[in-house]
Amino acid sequence: MVLNILAMIYRTAVLYGTVLVLMRIMGKREVGELSLFDLVVAIMIAELAAIPMEDTSIPLYHGIVPITTLVVMEMLLSYTSLKSETARRVAEGTPSIIIEQGRILEDEMRRLRYNMDDMVNQMREQGIYNIDDVEYAILETNGELSTILKSEKRPLTPEDLGIQPPYEQLPIPLVTDGQVKPENLALAKKSIDWLERSLTNGYNCTISDCIYAVLDTQGQLKVYKKGEKKKTP
């Protein structure tokens, strides 16, 4: 009994590590962004990994070999899709316009088996509550709805007002949970001495006192200290 349990733990750990490595190799995509082929591969990998985990009489390679084969097939198809628009269209499909110049294309929605409730729900998630504000709506290949508002309904931008805002860089985290990120310090062209002086002079704290320190979009150091308490009324 104990040996069976240990064997299951060992097989689970091996398969978990294998699947984790292979999924990382497949690339960084969120579940909502998976293509149909990616989703099928993910489901099959889960099934193939579960079988040798549950049945210790099945050799581990009976799960690892098919999983590896699926990942290789997925990578080959992804590479082919990069080079061929036809392959990309076959594997992932094409986006579909369901609102065109403010008109709802009922035939296209029926073909996609996509109903009004789905469309309205996805619009609400984007902060759009009036369909009449939408000029175009496109159902993407991953099921996400992209919308283009009518010109008079779009939010104002600095360009609309003739304003040229200053350049904003990406925020660069320098300290996380009391630990310095040396690669980010180098990216920001700052030294550890500069960081320590800035924390001491500007915030009266040390690196270990910081839960988070970041150079914001304007290049200013912002520091969040450890131990902050919830304010009581």
Secondary structure, 3 states (H helix, E strand, C coil): CHHHHHHHHHHHHHHHHHHHHHHHHHCCCCHHHCCHHHHHHHHHHHHHHHHHHHCCCCCCHHHHHHHHHHHHHHHHHHHHHHHCHHHHHHHHCCCEEEEECCEECHHHHHHHCCCHHHHHHHHHHCCCCCHHHEEEEEECCCCCEEEEECHHHCCCCCCCCCCCCCCCCCCEEEEECCEECHHHHHHCCCCHHHHHHHHHHHHCCCHHHEEEEEECCCCCEEEEECCCCCCCC
